[in-house]
Amino acid sequence: MKVKEAMNPEVITISPDTEPIKAFEKMYKHGIRRLFVLDDERKPVGVVSYTDLIGVLGSKKPEKRMKVEDIMVKDVITISAKDDIEDAANLMLRADVSGLLVVEDEKPVGVITKTDICRLVAAGILVPI
């Protein structure tokens, strides 16, 4: 099975200059735990997680002008839509991440998460080794 067959084609993104509270509100609204950060050319430049935001927003004295670019992880781990789903699972395990940005020609086309892979296993579509 290919990543394209299991990914969610809806990629919820933000810009680097977004305020952390706005990023948190967007996550809450969409029921997600990570936002991919894209530059003006829609290329991935970072990822910010729920945990990252809680750490900043829960501090007693958050900086007034902090932006997502100040807290995002700049190493965005991506995978191609044409790759095998097993490769996505192995990459998530090796990188210790729960989701990958799916790209084609350096542009986001979807997201694949551990939850997506677990659903395939639970449905009997993907058999664990």
C-alpha positions in Angstrom: 0.0 0.0 0.0 1.2 3.5 -0.8 1.2 6.5 1.5 -1.1 8.3 -0.9 -3.8 5.7 -0.2 -3.7 6.2 3.5 -2.8 9.8 4.0 -5.2 12.6 4.9 -5.1 15.0 1.9 -6.1 18.0 4.2 -3.0 19.7 5.4 -3.6 22.3 8.1 -0.8 24.8 8.1 0.3 28.1 9.5 2.9 30.7 8.7 6.0 31.3 10.8 4.8 34.6 12.1 1.7 33.2 13.7 1.3 33.9 17.4 1.3 30.7 19.5 -2.2 31.2 20.9 -3.5 31.5 17.3 -1.7 28.2 16.4 -3.2 26.5 19.5 -6.7 27.7 18.6 -6.3 26.4 15.1 -5.2 23.0 16.4 -8.2 22.9 18.8 -10.6 23.9 16.0 -9.4 21.1 13.7 -8.8 18.5 16.4 -5.2 17.9 15.5 -1.9 17.8 17.5 0.5 19.3 15.0 0.7 22.1 12.5 3.1 22.3 9.6 4.7 25.7 9.1 5.0 26.9 5.5 6.8 29.8 4.0 5.3 32.2 1.5 6.1 29.8 -1.3 4.2 27.0 0.5 7.4 25.1 1.3 7.7 23.4 4.7 10.0 25.2 7.1 8.9 23.7 10.4 6.4 21.9 12.6 4.9 22.9 15.9 3.1 20.4 18.2 0.5 20.6 20.8 3.1 19.9 23.4 5.4 22.7 22.1 2.5 25.2 22.4 1.4 24.0 25.8 4.9 24.5 27.1 4.9 28.1 25.9 1.4 29.1 26.7 1.5 27.4 30.1 4.5 29.4 31.2 3.8 32.1 33.8 5.5 34.8 31.7 5.2 34.1 28.0 7.0 36.5 25.8 4.7 39.1 24.3 5.9 39.0 20.7 6.7 35.3 20.4 5.9 33.7 17.1 5.6 30.1 16.0 9.0 30.4 14.3 10.6 30.9 17.7 9.3 27.5 19.0 8.9 25.3 15.9 11.1 22.3 15.1 12.9 23.3 11.9 13.7 19.8 10.8 10.5 18.8 9.0 10.5 15.1 8.2 8.7 14.4 5.0 7.8 11.4 2.9 6.6 11.0 -0.7 3.0 10.0 -1.5 4.5 7.3 -3.7 6.4 5.6 -0.9 5.2 2.4 0.8 3.1 2.8 4.0 5.6 0.5 5.7 8.4 3.0 4.9 6.3 5.8 6.6 5.8 3.6 9.7 9.5 2.9 9.9 10.5 6.5 9.4 8.1 7.6 12.2 9.6 5.0 14.5 13.2 5.9 13.7 12.6 9.7 14.0 10.3 9.3 17.0 7.5 11.4 15.5 3.8 10.7 15.3 3.1 12.2 11.9 4.8 13.0 8.6 4.2 15.7 6.0 3.5 14.1 2.6 5.1 16.1 -0.2 5.3 16.1 -4.0 7.8 18.5 -5.6 8.5 20.0 -2.2 4.9 21.0 -1.7 2.5 19.5 0.9 -0.1 17.1 -0.4 -1.2 15.4 2.8 -0.4 14.1 6.2 0.1 10.5 7.5 0.0 9.8 11.2 0.6 6.8 13.5 -3.2 6.8 14.0 -3.8 6.4 10.3 -1.5 3.4 10.3 -3.2 1.9 13.4 -6.6 2.2 11.7 -5.3 0.2 8.7 -4.0 -2.5 11.1 -7.3 -2.5 13.1 -9.3 -2.9 9.8 -7.1 -5.8 8.7 -5.9 -3.8 5.7 -2.3 -3.7 6.9 -0.8 -6.7 8.6 2.0 -5.9 11.2 5.2 -7.9 10.8 
